[in-house]
Amino acid sequence: MSGSEIVRASDSERDAVVERLRTASAEGRLTLEELITRTEAAYNSRTQGELAEVVSDLPERSSSVAPVADKRPRKIFSTFASITRTGWWRAEGTITPTTIFGDIELDLRQAVVPSGEVQIKASAPFGDIEIIVPDGVSVELTGFSVFGRKKVDVRKGNSIGSPPVVRVHAFTIYGSVLVRS
């Protein structure tokens, strides 16, 4: 057994590992779900060895080229159709799903969120928008509905630190916006 495997980890060492995880996420190395899981593991680590395991597959230093945040809105539009966005993708800037008599599903569980925050401006006149997030994500749902609905149904995680944030501003008329885990 090496010394670091049994040496107790400090709060500052845990915080440093979490910052390294956030940097890795910003570089596109970790998905939102991986960031949440590993952040929780880092804060629950008792020894330096456990902390090292959390980041064992990440490079020691971040790349010298800083990622350029793309702040352009990502527009998704559906009319009488269904659109699904899932798997690995970069969820950055503002995402604007709009559906008229259709359905849009945005799955953020494997999305890379460089800033740790996602802005979504959802419009669902006569349509449905479903946003799927990992457990433990902080969700803020604002906006208004006319003969429609907006709802958050997300399971809370055991995160000790500050979880990533999904901010949804929803507008519905006879439609719905659902954020779920």
Secondary structure, DSSP 8 states (H G I E B T S, - for coil): --HHHHSB--HHHHHHHHHHHHHHHHTTSS-HHHHHHHHHHHHH--BHHHHHHHTTTS-SS--SS------S-EEEEEESSEEEE-SS-B--SEEEEEEESSEEEEE-TT-B-TTSEEEEEEEEETSEEEEE--TT-EEEEEEEEESSEEEEE-------S---EEEEEEEEES-EEEEE-
